[in-house]
Amino acid sequence: MNRRDFLATTVGLASIGLPRITVAAGSADFPFTMKTQQIMGQTMAYVDEGAGDPVVFFHGNPTSSYLWRNIIPAVTGTHRAIAADMIGMGQSGKPDLAYTYADHAAYLHGLLDALDLQNATLVLHDWGGALGFDWAMKNPDRVKAISYMETIAPPAMPFANYEAMGPFGDLFKAWRTPGVGEKMILEDNMFVNEILAKFGVKTPLTPDVIAHYNSYYPDAKSRAPLLEWPRQVPIGGLPEQTTALTHEIAKFLTTSDLPKLLFHVTPGVLAPPEVVAWMQENVPNLSTIDLGEGAHFIQEDYPTEIGQGLADWLATL
């Protein structure tokens, strides 16, 4: 059985799959010149465009600031847009690290502190949500508002066990199994070529878009962060740090009066309809935008809609 058959049968992704068409939305071009800063002796690369109050875009696994390429221009007419590449990802440095959550937080938060951001609006996706919520909780006087989508948030996380993850439990168990995860992600590049390129989007990514994402991860060693991120997902109380953090995020989201904007799709992955309903009931000062059918990497399927929705919401703040 090949990996795609494994995903479709054993893991069950086919049961939540979406109709496939041939052309992805948005442009493959990355029209920005990256800036860099040295943080703890390593290069952190980031987009820095426009002027005004900052809008800070946080990516997750296995992406980079490239994920936001077709959304950033929607805000640069009125705001300063910043989109950093996490350490070990995108154009940032690739030191020999464990690439735990703590490693990523140290470098990314170090960059945000170095930029001395004030009155910032955060735009969060995937693990970028954990990092962004964490920074917001540590810097409440610097954050004006938060928009998020398909990210680390309640009520699903932390997961009690693999069974609680539904059709994704077997996949995460495989990724976290020594030797098996290395083969799937480091050697076979499953996270980019299958999860991102095919199953995580409504419309399969075009070859030039996939090639750009892959350009940052040319060999097994460079894919170390891509393997460690699923091993940082809080399952059964481990890892302890990310388990505790997800509890803190839940408390923050359900008590903070900051303006919030949630973009969501159906069926989604981290924010399916039942999660969206829970957030609408429990998260104060929340606006929501339903984009329609989608999975996880919704920036690839709905860049225009996300950009316009974000720009319209920013104008109300």
C-alpha positions in Angstrom: 0.0 0.0 0.0 1.4 3.4 -0.9 1.2 6.4 1.3 -1.8 7.9 -0.4 -3.7 4.7 0.0 -2.7 4.6 3.6 -4.1 8.1 4.1 -7.3 7.3 2.3 -8.0 4.0 4.0 -6.2 3.6 7.3 -6.2 7.2 8.3 -9.5 8.1 6.8 -8.7 11.3 5.1 -10.6 10.3 2.0 -13.8 10.4 4.1 -13.3 14.0 4.8 -11.8 14.8 1.4 -13.0 17.5 -0.9 -13.8 17.6 -4.6 -10.6 18.2 -6.6 -10.2 20.6 -9.5 -7.1 21.5 -11.4 -6.2 25.1 -10.8 -5.3 26.7 -7.5 -6.5 30.1 -6.5 -4.1 33.1 -6.3 -0.7 33.8 -7.6 2.4 31.6 -7.1 4.6 34.7 -7.1 6.3 36.0 -3.9 6.7 39.7 -4.7 8.4 40.7 -1.5 12.1 41.3 -0.5 12.8 39.7 2.8 14.4 41.6 5.6 16.5 39.9 8.3 17.5 40.3 11.9 19.9 38.4 14.0 18.2 36.7 17.0 20.3 34.7 19.4 23.0 34.4 16.7 20.6 33.1 14.0 19.1 34.9 11.0 15.3 35.5 11.2 13.8 36.4 7.8 10.6 38.4 7.5 8.3 40.4 5.2 8.0 44.0 6.2 5.7 46.0 3.8 3.5 49.1 4.1 3.2 51.6 6.9 0.8 52.2 9.9 -0.2 50.0 12.8 1.4 46.5 12.3 -0.5 43.5 11.1 1.6 40.4 12.0 1.0 37.2 10.1 2.0 33.9 11.8 2.4 30.7 9.7 2.5 27.1 10.8 3.7 23.7 9.6 5.0 23.1 6.9 4.6 26.6 5.5 6.4 30.0 5.7 5.6 33.6 5.1 4.9 32.4 1.5 1.5 31.2 2.8 0.4 34.8 3.1 1.7 36.1 -0.2 -1.7 36.8 -1.7 -3.2 38.2 1.5 -0.5 40.7 2.6 -1.3 43.2 -0.3 -4.8 43.6 1.0 -3.6 45.4 4.1 -0.5 47.3 3.1 -2.4 50.3 1.8 -3.4 51.1 5.4 -1.1 49.0 7.7 2.4 47.7 8.1 2.4 44.0 7.2 4.9 41.7 8.9 5.2 38.0 8.2 8.2 36.1 9.7 9.6 32.7 8.8 9.9 30.5 11.9 13.4 29.4 12.8 14.4 26.4 10.6 11.6 27.3 8.1 11.3 29.4 5.0 14.3 31.7 4.6 15.2 31.9 8.3 18.3 30.2 9.6 18.4 26.4 10.0 20.5 25.7 13.1 20.9 22.3 14.7 18.0 22.5 17.2 15.4 20.1 18.6 12.8 22.5 17.1 10.4 22.1 20.1 7.8 24.7 20.7 10.2 26.4 23.2 12.8 26.8 20.4 10.3 28.4 18.0 8.9 30.7 20.6 12.4 31.9 21.7 13.4 32.9 18.2 10.0 34.2 16.9 9.1 36.1 20.0 12.7 37.4 20.1 12.2 38.9 16.6 8.8 40.4 17.5 10.4 42.0 20.6 13.3 43.3 18.5 10.8 45.0 16.1 9.3 46.8 19.1 5.7 46.3 17.8 2.9 48.4 19.3 -0.8 48.4 18.7 -0.5 45.2 16.7 -3.1 43.0 15.1 -2.2 39.4 14.9 -3.3 37.0 12.1 -2.8 33.4 13.1 -2.8 30.0 11.5 -1.9 26.5 12.6 1.1 26.5 15.1 1.4 30.2 14.4 -1.7 30.5 16.5 -0.1 28.9 19.6 2.9 31.2 19.1 0.7 34.3 18.5 -1.7 33.7 21.3 1.3 33.1 23.6 3.0 36.4 22.6 -0.3 38.2 23.0 -0.7 36.9 26.5 2.8 37.9 27.4 2.4 41.4 25.7 -1.2 42.5 26.3 -0.3 46.1 26.0 1.0 45.7 22.5 -1.9 43.8 20.9 -5.0 45.6 19.5 -6.9 42.6 18.0 -6.5 39.0 16.8 -7.7 37.2 13.7 -7.3 33.5 13.5 -8.1 30.5 11.3 -7.5 26.7 11.5 -5.3 27.1 14.5 -4.3 25.7 17.9 -7.4 26.6 20.0 -10.2 25.2 22.1 -12.3 23.2 22.5 -10.6 20.2 20.9 -7.1 20.7 22.2 -5.4 19.3 24.2 -6.4 15.9 22.9 -7.1 13.2 25.5 -5.7 10.5 23.3 -5.3 9.4 19.7 -8.9 8.2 19.6 -10.1 11.7 20.4 -8.4 12.9 17.1 -10.8 11.0 15.0 -9.5 10.0 11.5 -6.2 11.8 12.2 -5.3 9.8 15.3 -3.6 7.0 13.4 -1.6 9.4 11.3 -0.3 11.3 14.3 0.5 8.1 16.0 2.6 7.1 13.0 4.3 10.4 12.9 5.2 10.2 16.5 6.6 6.6 16.2 10.4 6.6 16.1 11.6 5.6 12.7 8.2 5.7 11.1 7.7 9.4 11.3 11.3 10.0 10.1 10.5 7.9 7.0 7.2 9.6 6.3 8.2 13.2 6.8 12.0 13.5 6.6 12.7 11.0 3.8 9.4 10.9 1.8 8.5 14.6 2.4 4.9 13.7 3.1 4.0 16.9 4.9 4.6 19.1 1.9 3.9 16.8 -1.0 0.7 15.2 0.3 -0.7 16.9 3.4 -0.1 20.5 2.2 -0.3 20.0 -1.6 -3.3 17.7 -1.8 -5.3 16.9 1.4 -5.0 20.2 3.2 -6.6 22.2 0.4 -9.8 22.3 -1.5 -7.9 22.8 -4.7 -4.6 20.8 -5.2 -1.6 23.2 -5.3 0.0 23.8 -8.7 3.5 22.5 -9.4 5.1 26.0 -9.1 3.5 26.6 -5.7 4.6 23.2 -4.4 8.1 23.8 -5.8 8.3 27.1 -3.8 7.3 25.5 -0.6 9.7 22.6 -1.2 12.6 25.0 -2.0 13.0 25.6 1.7 13.2 21.9 2.5 15.5 20.2 -0.1 16.7 17.3 2.0 15.8 15.2 5.1 17.9 17.3 7.5 16.1 20.5 6.5 12.8 18.9 7.2 13.5 18.5 10.9 11.0 21.2 12.0 8.3 19.6 9.9 8.6 16.3 11.8 8.9 17.9 15.3 5.8 20.0 15.0 3.3 17.0 15.0 5.3 15.6 17.9 4.6 18.9 19.8 0.8 18.5 19.5 -0.6 18.0 23.0 -1.9 14.4 23.1 -2.5 12.5 26.4 -0.8 15.2 28.4 2.4 15.3 26.4 4.4 17.4 25.7 3.7 19.1 29.0 4.5 22.6 27.7 2.1 22.6 24.8 -0.5 20.9 26.9 -0.3 23.7 29.4 -0.2 26.3 26.7 -3.5 25.1 25.1 -5.2 25.4 28.4 -3.9 28.9 28.7 -5.1 29.8 25.2 -8.6 28.5 26.1 -8.7 30.7 29.1 -7.4 33.7 27.2 -9.9 33.3 24.3 -12.9 32.9 26.5 -12.0 35.9 28.8 -10.3 38.5 26.7 -12.3 41.4 25.3 -9.9 42.0 22.5 -11.7 42.2 19.1 -11.4 38.9 17.4 -12.1 37.6 13.8 -12.4 33.9 12.9 -12.3 32.7 9.3 -13.7 29.2 9.0 -14.6 26.6 6.4 -16.5 23.4 6.1 -15.5 20.7 7.0 -12.3 22.3 8.2 -9.7 20.4 10.3 -9.0 22.3 13.5 -12.2 24.4 13.3 -15.0 22.3 12.0 -18.6 23.6 12.3 -19.1 22.3 15.9 -15.9 24.2 17.0 -17.1 27.3 15.3 -20.4 27.1 17.1 -18.6 26.7 20.4 -16.5 29.7 19.7 -19.5 31.8 18.8 -21.0 30.9 22.1 -18.0 31.2 24.3 -15.5 33.7 22.8 -16.3 37.4 23.6 -16.1 40.1 21.0 -15.8 37.6 18.1 -16.8 38.1 14.5 -16.8 35.2 12.1 -16.5 34.9 8.3 -17.7 31.6 6.6 -15.6 31.1 3.5 -17.4 28.0 2.3 -16.0 24.6 1.6 -12.4 24.0 2.6 -9.9 22.1 4.7 -6.8 23.4 6.6 -4.6 25.6 4.4 -7.4 28.0 3.5 -5.1 30.8 2.5 -4.4 28.9 -0.7 -8.1 28.5 -1.6 -9.5 31.8 -0.4 -6.7 34.5 -0.5 -9.0 37.2 -2.0 -11.8 36.6 0.5 -9.5 36.4 3.5 -7.7 39.6 2.4 -10.9 41.5 1.8 -12.4 40.3 5.0 -9.4 41.2 7.0 -9.1 44.7 5.4 -12.8 45.4 6.1 -12.5 44.2 9.7 -9.3 46.3 10.3 -11.2 49.4 9.1 -13.6 48.9 12.0 -11.0 48.7 14.8 
